[in-house]
Amino acid sequence: MKVSVEFNGIFRILTKTSHLTLDLAPGTTFCEIIRLLGERYPELAGEVLDADDGALIGSNGLNLNGKRMIQPAELDDAPQEGDRLIFMSVLAGG
């Protein structure tokens, strides 16, 4: 199954990329995807991912298809073929 991943803000700065496509086994969870990206981009650890468990830190979030934020209780759910996952900081300044 293919899903697209977009990095915004600090994610884009740290990974030095704006997007990529992942080829995943069906049923791969959002949590597993976050861990996979943490392994692929170790520079995320301690900045936007917890260095110990790979979870998103505080104000960083995961958006599904530009429509809704994935809530912590939904991290064991899986995306569908063709979904777009957007990693972003949910802080705003002015």
C-alpha positions as CSV (number, residue, x, y, z in Angstrom):
1,M,0.0,0.0,0.0
2,K,1.3,3.4,-0.9
3,V,0.8,6.6,1.2
4,S,2.3,10.0,0.7
5,V,4.0,11.8,3.5
6,E,4.4,15.6,3.7
7,F,6.6,17.4,6.2
8,N,5.8,21.0,7.2
9,G,7.6,23.4,9.5
10,I,10.2,22.0,11.8
11,F,9.7,18.5,10.2
12,R,10.7,19.9,6.8
13,I,13.7,21.7,8.3
14,L,15.0,18.7,10.1
15,T,14.5,16.1,7.3
16,K,15.5,18.5,4.5
17,T,12.7,17.2,2.4
18,S,9.1,18.2,1.9
19,H,7.5,14.9,0.9
20,L,8.0,11.2,0.2
21,T,6.0,8.1,-0.7
22,L,6.0,5.1,1.6
23,D,5.3,1.6,0.4
24,L,3.8,-0.1,3.5
25,A,2.2,-3.4,4.3
26,P,-1.6,-3.2,4.7
27,G,-2.5,-2.5,8.3
28,T,0.6,-0.6,9.2
29,T,-0.5,1.7,11.9
30,F,0.1,5.4,12.3
31,C,2.3,4.7,15.3
32,E,4.4,2.3,13.2
33,I,4.8,4.9,10.5
34,I,6.0,7.5,13.1
35,R,8.6,5.0,14.3
36,L,9.7,4.1,10.8
37,L,10.2,7.8,10.0
38,G,12.1,8.2,13.2
39,E,14.5,5.5,12.1
40,R,14.8,6.9,8.6
41,Y,15.3,10.5,10.0
42,P,17.1,10.2,13.3
43,E,17.4,14.0,13.5
44,L,13.7,14.1,14.4
45,A,14.5,12.4,17.8
46,G,14.5,14.8,20.7
47,E,13.1,17.6,18.5
48,V,9.7,16.4,17.4
49,L,9.8,12.8,18.3
50,D,10.5,11.4,21.8
51,A,14.0,9.9,21.8
52,D,12.9,7.0,24.0
53,D,9.6,5.8,22.4
54,G,9.4,7.6,19.1
55,A,6.1,9.2,19.9
56,L,5.3,12.7,18.7
57,I,6.3,15.4,21.2
58,G,3.7,17.8,22.6
59,S,2.7,20.3,20.0
60,N,3.5,18.2,16.9
61,G,0.8,16.4,15.1
62,L,-0.3,14.2,12.3
63,N,-3.0,15.3,9.8
64,L,-4.8,12.8,7.6
65,N,-5.6,14.0,4.0
66,G,-5.6,17.7,5.0
67,K,-9.0,17.1,6.8
68,R,-8.4,16.1,10.4
69,M,-5.8,15.6,13.0
70,I,-5.1,12.1,14.1
71,Q,-5.8,11.9,17.9
72,P,-3.6,9.9,20.3
73,A,-6.3,7.3,20.7
74,E,-6.2,6.7,16.9
75,L,-2.5,6.0,16.5
76,D,-3.1,2.3,16.4
77,D,-5.4,2.8,13.4
78,A,-4.0,2.4,9.9
79,P,-4.2,4.7,6.8
80,Q,-5.7,3.5,3.6
81,E,-4.1,3.2,0.1
82,G,-3.4,6.6,-1.3
83,D,-3.9,8.6,2.0
84,R,-1.8,11.7,2.6
85,L,-0.1,12.1,6.0
86,I,1.0,15.6,6.9
87,F,3.4,16.0,9.8
88,M,3.3,19.5,11.3
89,S,3.7,21.6,14.4
90,V,0.4,22.8,15.7
91,L,1.9,25.9,17.3
92,A,1.2,29.3,15.7
93,G,2.8,32.6,16.3
94,G,2.0,36.1,15.4
